[in-house]
Amino acid sequence: MQILIILLSIIMSLTLIVMMITNILAKKKNEDREKNSPFECGFDPFISSRIPFSLRFFLIAMIFLIFDVEIALILPMSIIPFNSNIMNWSITSISFLIILIIGLYHEWKEGSLKWAM
């Protein structure tokens, strides 16, 4: 049984390596100025087609995602005490919340949560 598992692992690894090499070698490299331009009408653009992006908005979005994932980790913690030692659960939960509060305090003191500069 172990020989079968090892054999399948080797076959899967070799298949993955062959697929990655094939992907690298088979890429088309068509660098054409017309195909890379933002317009297909034949005219060169007068201004850049890039729209300025607010880094402040990006920072707020990243902070939201980080705290959203942490909230998703906190919600199942209410079920865990029934299945494990209450002392271990308490230490883990309090440690997690302290790290969360320290992170929030750091972001607040740094000024990352202020929308206007």
C-alpha positions as protocol buffer text, in pm:
chain_id: "A"
residue {
  index: 1
  type: MET
  ca { x: 0 y: 0 z: 0 }
}
residue {
  index: 2
  type: GLN
  ca { x: 283 y: 242 z: 83 }
}
residue {
  index: 3
  type: ILE
  ca { x: 456 y: 162 z: -244 }
}
residue {
  index: 4
  type: LEU
  ca { x: 137 y: 259 z: -429 }
}
residue {
  index: 5
  type: ILE
  ca { x: 119 y: 592 z: -245 }
}
residue {
  index: 6
  type: ILE
  ca { x: 486 y: 664 z: -314 }
}
residue {
  index: 7
  type: LEU
  ca { x: 444 y: 569 z: -680 }
}
residue {
  index: 8
  type: LEU
  ca { x: 139 y: 794 z: -719 }
}
residue {
  index: 9
  type: SER
  ca { x: 323 y: 1082 z: -550 }
}
residue {
  index: 10
  type: ILE
  ca { x: 617 y: 1044 z: -787 }
}
residue {
  index: 11
  type: ILE
  ca { x: 387 y: 1029 z: -1091 }
}
residue {
  index: 12
  type: MET
  ca { x: 196 y: 1338 z: -977 }
}
residue {
  index: 13
  type: SER
  ca { x: 520 y: 1527 z: -911 }
}
residue {
  index: 14
  type: LEU
  ca { x: 662 y: 1438 z: -1251 }
}
residue {
  index: 15
  type: THR
  ca { x: 336 y: 1532 z: -1422 }
}
residue {
  index: 16
  type: LEU
  ca { x: 336 y: 1869 z: -1246 }
}
residue {
  index: 17
  type: ILE
  ca { x: 697 y: 1936 z: -1345 }
}
residue {
  index: 18
  type: VAL
  ca { x: 630 y: 1843 z: -1709 }
}
residue {
  index: 19
  type: MET
  ca { x: 321 y: 2067 z: -1717 }
}
residue {
  index: 20
  type: MET
  ca { x: 515 y: 2362 z: -1574 }
}
residue {
  index: 21
  type: ILE
  ca { x: 800 y: 2320 z: -1823 }
}
residue {
  index: 22
  type: THR
  ca { x: 552 y: 2287 z: -2111 }
}
residue {
  index: 23
  type: ASN
  ca { x: 374 y: 2603 z: -1999 }
}
residue {
  index: 24
  type: ILE
  ca { x: 700 y: 2798 z: -1988 }
}
residue {
  index: 25
  type: LEU
  ca { x: 817 y: 2676 z: -2328 }
}
residue {
  index: 26
  type: ALA
  ca { x: 483 y: 2713 z: -2508 }
}
residue {
  index: 27
  type: LYS
  ca { x: 418 y: 3080 z: -2425 }
}
residue {
  index: 28
  type: LYS
  ca { x: 375 y: 3309 z: -2722 }
}
residue {
  index: 29
  type: LYS
  ca { x: 567 y: 3633 z: -2701 }
}
residue {
  index: 30
  type: ASN
  ca { x: 390 y: 3872 z: -2936 }
}
residue {
  index: 31
  type: GLU
  ca { x: 509 y: 4215 z: -2833 }
}
residue {
  index: 32
  type: ASP
  ca { x: 333 y: 4445 z: -3076 }
}
residue {
  index: 33
  type: ARG
  ca { x: 290 y: 4819 z: -3020 }
}
residue {
  index: 34
  type: GLU
  ca { x: -56 y: 4827 z: -3174 }
}
residue {
  index: 35
  type: LYS
  ca { x: -187 y: 4532 z: -2977 }
}
residue {
  index: 36
  type: ASN
  ca { x: -55 y: 4674 z: -2651 }
}
residue {
  index: 37
  type: SER
  ca { x: -202 y: 5021 z: -2704 }
}
residue {
  index: 38
  type: PRO
  ca { x: -521 y: 5107 z: -2515 }
}
residue {
  index: 39
  type: PHE
  ca { x: -708 y: 5217 z: -2827 }
}
residue {
  index: 40
  type: GLU
  ca { x: -780 y: 5019 z: -3141 }
}
residue {
  index: 41
  type: CYS
  ca { x: -880 y: 5314 z: -3359 }
}
residue {
  index: 42
  type: GLY
  ca { x: -526 y: 5388 z: -3477 }
}
residue {
  index: 43
  type: PHE
  ca { x: -475 y: 5717 z: -3291 }
}
residue {
  index: 44
  type: ASP
  ca { x: -216 y: 5762 z: -3018 }
}
residue {
  index: 45
  type: PRO
  ca { x: -371 y: 5869 z: -2689 }
}
residue {
  index: 46
  type: PHE
  ca { x: -322 y: 6232 z: -2581 }
}
residue {
  index: 47
  type: ILE
  ca { x: -312 y: 6144 z: -2213 }
}
residue {
  index: 48
  type: SER
  ca { x: -225 y: 5835 z: -2017 }
}
residue {
  index: 49
  type: SER
  ca { x: -502 y: 5579 z: -1995 }
}
residue {
  index: 50
  type: ARG
  ca { x: -416 y: 5503 z: -1633 }
}
residue {
  index: 51
  type: ILE
  ca { x: -652 y: 5637 z: -1371 }
}
residue {
  index: 52
  type: PRO
  ca { x: -482 y: 5755 z: -1050 }
}
residue {
  index: 53
  type: PHE
  ca { x: -548 y: 5523 z: -758 }
}
residue {
  index: 54
  type: SER
  ca { x: -561 y: 5641 z: -400 }
}
residue {
  index: 55
  type: LEU
  ca { x: -305 y: 5463 z: -186 }
}
residue {
  index: 56
  type: ARG
  ca { x: -501 y: 5571 z: 121 }
}
residue {
  index: 57
  type: PHE
  ca { x: -802 y: 5375 z: -8 }
}
residue {
  index: 58
  type: PHE
  ca { x: -578 y: 5074 z: -74 }
}
residue {
  index: 59
  type: LEU
  ca { x: -443 y: 5088 z: 282 }
}
residue {
  index: 60
  type: ILE
  ca { x: -794 y: 5110 z: 430 }
}
residue {
  index: 61
  type: ALA
  ca { x: -903 y: 4815 z: 213 }
}
residue {
  index: 62
  type: MET
  ca { x: -607 y: 4604 z: 329 }
}
residue {
  index: 63
  type: ILE
  ca { x: -676 y: 4686 z: 694 }
}
residue {
  index: 64
  type: PHE
  ca { x: -1041 y: 4592 z: 642 }
}
residue {
  index: 65
  type: LEU
  ca { x: -944 y: 4257 z: 487 }
}
residue {
  index: 66
  type: ILE
  ca { x: -703 y: 4176 z: 770 }
}
residue {
  index: 67
  type: PHE
  ca { x: -957 y: 4255 z: 1041 }
}
residue {
  index: 68
  type: ASP
  ca { x: -1232 y: 4077 z: 847 }
}
residue {
  index: 69
  type: VAL
  ca { x: -1027 y: 3756 z: 840 }
}
residue {
  index: 70
  type: GLU
  ca { x: -960 y: 3792 z: 1212 }
}
residue {
  index: 71
  type: ILE
  ca { x: -1332 y: 3828 z: 1281 }
}
residue {
  index: 72
  type: ALA
  ca { x: -1392 y: 3514 z: 1076 }
}
residue {
  index: 73
  type: LEU
  ca { x: -1144 y: 3339 z: 1306 }
}
residue {
  index: 74
  type: ILE
  ca { x: -1307 y: 3474 z: 1623 }
}
residue {
  index: 75
  type: LEU
  ca { x: -1660 y: 3355 z: 1540 }
}
residue {
  index: 76
  type: PRO
  ca { x: -1586 y: 2979 z: 1560 }
}
residue {
  index: 77
  type: MET
  ca { x: -1409 y: 3034 z: 1892 }
}
residue {
  index: 78
  type: SER
  ca { x: -1748 y: 3035 z: 2066 }
}
residue {
  index: 79
  type: ILE
  ca { x: -1794 y: 2665 z: 1982 }
}
residue {
  index: 80
  type: ILE
  ca { x: -1448 y: 2545 z: 2086 }
}
residue {
  index: 81
  type: PRO
  ca { x: -1487 y: 2562 z: 2470 }
}
residue {
  index: 82
  type: PHE
  ca { x: -1737 y: 2276 z: 2460 }
}
residue {
  index: 83
  type: ASN
  ca { x: -1483 y: 2046 z: 2293 }
}
residue {
  index: 84
  type: SER
  ca { x: -1158 y: 2138 z: 2469 }
}
residue {
  index: 85
  type: ASN
  ca { x: -1000 y: 2250 z: 2792 }
}
residue {
  index: 86
  type: ILE
  ca { x: -1148 y: 2582 z: 2905 }
}
residue {
  index: 87
  type: MET
  ca { x: -812 y: 2710 z: 3032 }
}
residue {
  index: 88
  type: ASN
  ca { x: -634 y: 2653 z: 2700 }
}
residue {
  index: 89
  type: TRP
  ca { x: -926 y: 2812 z: 2516 }
}
residue {
  index: 90
  type: SER
  ca { x: -919 y: 3116 z: 2746 }
}
residue {
  index: 91
  type: ILE
  ca { x: -546 y: 3171 z: 2703 }
}
residue {
  index: 92
  type: THR
  ca { x: -568 y: 3132 z: 2326 }
}
residue {
  index: 93
  type: SER
  ca { x: -871 y: 3360 z: 2293 }
}
residue {
  index: 94
  type: ILE
  ca { x: -731 y: 3632 z: 2516 }
}
residue {
  index: 95
  type: SER
  ca { x: -394 y: 3620 z: 2337 }
}
residue {
  index: 96
  type: PHE
  ca { x: -566 y: 3646 z: 1999 }
}
residue {
  index: 97
  type: LEU
  ca { x: -779 y: 3940 z: 2112 }
}
residue {
  index: 98
  type: ILE
  ca { x: -479 y: 4118 z: 2265 }
}
residue {
  index: 99
  type: ILE
  ca { x: -288 y: 4086 z: 1936 }
}
residue {
  index: 100
  type: LEU
  ca { x: -595 y: 4217 z: 1751 }
}
residue {
  index: 101
  type: ILE
  ca { x: -629 y: 4515 z: 1986 }
}
residue {
  index: 102
  type: ILE
  ca { x: -256 y: 4594 z: 1965 }
}
residue {
  index: 103
  type: GLY
  ca { x: -280 y: 4590 z: 1585 }
}
residue {
  index: 104
  type: LEU
  ca { x: -581 y: 4820 z: 1589 }
}
residue {
  index: 105
  type: TYR
  ca { x: -406 y: 5056 z: 1834 }
}
residue {
  index: 106
  type: HIS
  ca { x: -95 y: 5065 z: 1613 }
}
residue {
  index: 107
  type: GLU
  ca { x: -298 y: 5145 z: 1301 }
}
residue {
  index: 108
  type: TRP
  ca { x: -487 y: 5415 z: 1490 }
}
residue {
  index: 109
  type: LYS
  ca { x: -174 y: 5581 z: 1631 }
}
residue {
  index: 110
  type: GLU
  ca { x: 2 y: 5561 z: 1293 }
}
residue {
  index: 111
  type: GLY
  ca { x: -289 y: 5749 z: 1136 }
}
residue {
  index: 112
  type: SER
  ca { x: -378 y: 5479 z: 886 }
}
residue {
  index: 113
  type: LEU
  ca { x: -745 y: 5489 z: 980 }
}
residue {
  index: 114
  type: LYS
  ca { x: -785 y: 5861 z: 902 }
}
residue {
  index: 115
  type: TRP
  ca { x: -933 y: 5907 z: 558 }
}
residue {
  index: 116
  type: ALA
  ca { x: -827 y: 6270 z: 517 }
}
residue {
  index: 117
  type: MET
  ca { x: -465 y: 6363 z: 563 }
}
